Amino acid sequence: MLNMMNMLTSRQTFRVELTRKPTINEGQNIRRQVEYVKAYDKAEAKAIALAMPQNKAFRVSSLKEIK
């Protein structure tokens, strides 16, 4: 019998760094934020981070998997 349980991916923790979307105000443009998200892959982690209400004015600048 073939055991495929190890082939199933588990949720991993991703560190998503967000930067403020461009605005006229220079002080607002410098803002950065970090979110830690559990997801199956990078695309899902990015979508989860951007879907959070506090991140509406931000965009993803980097995405790293935490081991």
C-alpha positions in Angstrom: 0.0 0.0 0.0 1.3 3.4 -0.9 1.4 6.0 1.9 0.9 9.5 0.5 0.3 11.3 3.8 3.8 13.0 3.7 2.9 14.5 0.3 0.1 16.6 1.8 1.3 20.1 2.5 0.7 21.7 5.8 0.1 25.3 6.6 3.4 27.3 7.0 4.1 30.6 8.6 5.0 33.5 6.3 6.4 36.9 7.2 4.7 39.5 5.0 6.2 42.9 4.9 3.9 45.7 3.7 4.6 49.2 2.6 2.2 52.1 2.3 0.6 52.7 -1.1 1.9 56.0 -2.6 0.3 59.2 -1.4 1.0 62.9 -1.6 2.1 62.9 2.1 5.7 62.0 2.4 5.3 61.0 6.0 2.6 58.4 5.2 4.7 56.9 2.3 7.5 55.8 4.7 5.1 53.6 6.8 5.8 49.9 7.0 4.0 47.0 8.6 4.8 43.3 9.2 2.2 40.6 9.4 2.7 36.9 10.3 0.3 34.7 8.4 -0.3 30.9 8.2 -1.0 29.7 4.7 -0.3 26.8 2.3 1.6 28.9 -0.2 2.9 32.4 -1.0 -0.1 33.4 -3.1 -2.5 32.5 -0.3 -0.3 34.3 2.3 -0.3 37.5 0.2 -4.1 37.3 -0.2 -4.7 36.8 3.5 -2.5 39.7 4.5 -4.1 42.1 2.0 -7.6 41.0 3.1 -7.1 42.2 6.6 -9.0 45.4 7.2 -6.0 47.2 8.8 -3.9 46.6 5.6 -6.2 48.3 3.1 -3.7 51.2 2.5 -0.7 48.9 2.1 0.9 46.7 -0.6 3.2 43.7 -0.2 6.9 44.5 -0.5 8.3 41.1 0.5 7.2 37.7 1.5 9.3 35.1 3.3 8.6 31.7 4.7 9.6 31.2 8.4 11.0 27.8 9.2 
